[in-house]
Amino acid sequence: MLFRAMIVALVASATGFSVSPLRTAARPVAPRAPTPVAASADGFVPDMQRRTIMNLVLLGGAGVPVLWLAGGFVYFFIPAGGGGGGAGLTAKDALGDDVLSAKWAEAHPFPTRSLVQGLKGDAHYLIAKADGSLENYAINAVCTHLGCVVPWNRAANKYMCPCHGSQYDFTGKVIRGPAPLSLALAHLDTVDGKAVLTPWKETDFRTNVAPWWK
């Protein structure tokens, strides 16, 4: 009996002093490479070609108004046009209708002078003669100073610009500044009853020199 008690005591003592198992060290976990995220179907990722096209579109859109403004700025400094170039042009009245020579001379008898639209779209004077016909030349009404349309002064028998005082005689020759040059000329012919203007390229009969408007 005593022996059995001793055995039980030894077993209990051994159980109390049992060694707990050793903990194993945690293994280092290798870092994961980031998983690439695919672009969504709706996402827009421009490549080099698309960026180039977009830049060209933006450049073109910005360039058009800039060129338009620059052209208007340059045109402001271009002197007034003269006789013009190219083939003949039928004169137009204020309504845009063709001018008929006989009817025009009848409606605007000597010594009145009235304007028509002529070469380059400039205003031109057709000159009625005392016999009821028209002179074989027309006078460009654009002042050679700053481009005003010079009115005909019937009482003074000359063209007088009200802007800065320039004056031209009845043929359009400059007789008072600040205009530096005479008014440009154009040939006038009647073709099929219509008044047709063509560029004057010969010597200016008023000054005997080559026309400045060439």
C-alpha positions as CSV (number, residue, x, y, z in Angstrom):
1,M,0.0,0.0,0.0
2,L,2.8,2.3,0.9
3,F,4.6,1.4,-2.2
4,R,1.6,2.3,-4.4
5,A,1.3,5.7,-2.8
6,M,5.0,6.4,-3.5
7,I,4.5,5.5,-7.2
8,V,1.5,7.8,-7.5
9,A,3.5,10.7,-5.9
10,L,6.4,10.2,-8.3
11,V,4.1,10.3,-11.3
12,A,2.4,13.4,-10.1
13,S,5.7,15.1,-9.5
14,A,7.0,14.2,-13.0
15,T,3.8,15.6,-14.5
16,G,4.3,18.9,-12.7
17,F,7.8,19.4,-14.0
18,S,7.2,18.5,-17.6
19,V,9.0,20.8,-20.1
20,S,6.8,22.9,-22.3
21,P,7.5,22.5,-26.1
22,L,9.8,25.1,-27.8
23,R,8.1,27.8,-30.0
24,T,9.4,27.8,-33.6
25,A,10.5,31.2,-35.0
26,A,8.1,32.8,-37.5
27,R,9.3,32.5,-41.1
28,P,9.9,35.8,-42.9
29,V,7.2,36.3,-45.6
30,A,8.6,37.6,-48.9
31,P,6.8,40.8,-50.0
32,R,4.3,40.4,-52.7
33,A,4.8,42.2,-56.0
34,P,1.9,44.6,-56.6
35,T,-0.6,43.2,-58.9
36,P,-1.0,45.5,-61.9
37,V,-4.5,47.0,-62.1
38,A,-5.9,46.9,-65.7
39,A,-7.3,50.2,-67.0
40,S,-11.0,50.2,-67.1
41,A,-12.7,50.0,-70.4
42,D,-14.0,53.6,-70.0
43,G,-10.6,55.0,-69.0
44,F,-8.7,57.1,-71.7
45,V,-5.0,56.6,-71.6
46,P,-3.6,58.7,-74.5
47,D,-0.5,57.3,-76.3
48,M,2.0,59.4,-78.2
49,Q,0.1,59.4,-81.4
50,R,-3.1,60.6,-79.7
51,R,-1.3,63.3,-77.8
52,T,0.2,64.5,-81.1
53,I,-3.2,64.7,-82.7
54,M,-4.7,66.5,-79.7
55,N,-1.9,69.0,-79.8
56,L,-2.4,69.7,-83.5
57,V,-6.1,70.2,-83.0
58,L,-5.5,72.6,-80.2
59,L,-2.8,74.5,-82.1
60,G,-5.1,74.7,-85.2
61,G,-8.0,75.9,-83.1
62,A,-5.9,78.6,-81.5
63,G,-4.1,79.6,-84.7
64,V,-7.1,80.5,-86.8
65,P,-8.4,83.4,-84.7
66,V,-4.8,84.6,-84.2
67,L,-4.1,84.6,-87.9
68,W,-7.4,86.3,-88.6
69,L,-6.7,89.1,-86.1
70,A,-3.1,89.5,-87.4
71,G,-4.4,89.7,-91.0
72,G,-6.8,92.5,-90.1
73,F,-4.0,94.3,-88.3
74,V,-1.7,94.1,-91.3
75,Y,-4.5,95.1,-93.7
76,F,-5.1,98.3,-91.7
77,F,-1.7,99.6,-92.8
78,I,-2.0,98.7,-96.5
79,P,-2.5,101.9,-98.5
80,A,-5.8,102.5,-100.4
81,G,-6.1,100.4,-103.6
82,G,-6.0,102.0,-106.9
83,G,-7.1,101.1,-110.4
84,G,-7.0,97.3,-110.1
85,G,-5.9,94.4,-112.3
86,G,-7.4,91.7,-114.4
87,A,-10.2,91.7,-116.9
88,G,-12.9,94.2,-117.4
89,L,-15.7,94.6,-114.8
90,T,-19.2,95.8,-115.3
91,A,-20.0,98.8,-113.1
92,K,-22.7,98.3,-110.5
93,D,-25.2,100.8,-109.1
94,A,-26.3,101.2,-105.5
95,L,-28.7,98.3,-105.9
96,G,-26.0,96.0,-107.3
97,D,-27.4,96.1,-110.8
98,D,-25.4,96.5,-114.0
99,V,-24.9,100.1,-115.1
100,L,-26.3,100.9,-118.6
101,S,-24.2,103.7,-120.1
102,A,-27.0,105.6,-121.9
103,K,-29.4,105.4,-119.0
104,W,-26.8,106.4,-116.5
105,A,-25.7,109.5,-118.6
106,E,-29.4,110.5,-118.9
107,A,-30.1,110.1,-115.2
108,H,-26.8,111.9,-114.2
109,P,-26.4,114.6,-116.8
110,F,-23.4,117.0,-117.1
111,P,-22.0,118.4,-114.9
112,T,-23.1,116.1,-112.2
113,R,-21.0,113.1,-111.2
114,S,-22.2,110.0,-109.4
115,L,-20.6,107.0,-108.0
116,V,-20.7,103.4,-109.1
117,Q,-19.0,100.3,-107.7
118,G,-15.9,99.5,-109.9
119,L,-12.6,97.8,-109.9
120,K,-11.6,96.1,-106.6
121,G,-15.0,97.1,-105.3
122,D,-13.9,100.7,-105.0
123,A,-16.2,103.6,-105.6
124,H,-15.6,105.2,-109.1
125,Y,-17.0,108.3,-110.7
126,L,-18.6,108.0,-114.2
127,I,-18.3,111.4,-115.9
128,A,-21.1,112.5,-118.2
129,K,-20.2,114.9,-121.0
130,A,-22.3,117.9,-122.3
131,D,-23.3,115.8,-125.4
132,G,-24.9,113.2,-123.1
133,S,-22.3,110.5,-123.5
134,L,-19.8,109.3,-120.9
135,E,-16.0,110.0,-120.8
136,N,-13.8,107.1,-121.7
137,Y,-12.3,107.0,-118.3
138,A,-13.6,106.8,-114.7
139,I,-12.0,108.3,-111.6
140,N,-11.4,106.2,-108.5
141,A,-13.0,108.1,-105.6
142,V,-10.7,106.7,-102.9
143,C,-8.5,109.5,-101.4
144,T,-4.8,108.8,-101.7
145,H,-4.3,110.3,-98.2
146,L,-6.1,108.0,-95.8
147,G,-8.6,106.2,-98.1
148,C,-11.8,108.4,-97.6
149,V,-14.3,108.5,-100.4
150,V,-13.9,112.0,-101.9
151,P,-17.1,113.8,-102.8
152,W,-17.5,115.8,-106.0
153,N,-18.2,119.5,-105.3
154,R,-20.2,120.7,-108.2
155,A,-20.0,124.4,-107.3
156,A,-16.2,124.4,-107.0
157,N,-15.9,122.0,-110.0
158,K,-13.4,119.8,-108.1
159,Y,-13.2,116.9,-105.7
160,M,-12.8,118.0,-102.1
161,C,-12.1,115.6,-99.2
162,P,-13.8,116.8,-96.0
163,C,-11.5,114.7,-93.8
164,H,-8.2,116.5,-94.1
165,G,-8.8,119.1,-96.8
166,S,-7.2,117.3,-99.8
167,Q,-8.4,118.6,-103.2
168,Y,-8.4,117.3,-106.8
169,D,-9.3,119.0,-110.0
170,F,-12.1,117.8,-112.3
171,T,-9.9,115.1,-113.8
172,G,-8.9,113.8,-110.4
173,K,-5.4,115.4,-110.4
174,V,-4.2,116.3,-106.9
175,I,-4.0,120.1,-106.4
176,R,-3.9,120.3,-102.6
177,G,-2.5,118.1,-99.9
178,P,-2.1,116.3,-97.6
179,A,-2.9,113.7,-100.3
180,P,0.3,112.9,-102.0
181,L,-1.0,111.5,-105.3
182,S,-3.8,112.0,-107.9
183,L,-6.9,109.8,-107.9
184,A,-6.5,106.6,-109.8
185,L,-7.9,106.1,-113.2
186,A,-9.8,103.3,-115.0
187,H,-10.8,102.9,-118.6
188,L,-14.5,103.1,-119.4
189,D,-16.0,101.3,-122.4
190,T,-19.6,100.5,-123.4
191,V,-20.0,96.8,-124.1
192,D,-23.5,95.5,-125.0
193,G,-24.9,98.8,-123.6
194,K,-23.2,98.3,-120.2
195,A,-20.5,100.4,-118.6
196,V,-17.4,98.3,-118.3
197,L,-14.3,99.3,-116.4
198,T,-10.8,98.0,-117.1
199,P,-7.4,98.8,-115.5
200,W,-5.5,101.9,-116.6
201,K,-1.9,100.8,-117.2
202,E,-0.8,103.5,-119.7
203,T,0.8,106.9,-118.9
204,D,-1.3,109.1,-116.7
205,F,-2.5,111.8,-119.1
206,R,-2.7,114.3,-116.2
207,T,0.9,114.0,-115.1
208,N,2.6,112.3,-118.1
209,V,4.2,109.7,-115.8
210,A,3.5,106.1,-115.3
211,P,0.5,105.4,-113.1
212,W,1.3,105.0,-109.4
213,W,-1.5,102.4,-108.9
214,K,0.2,99.8,-111.1
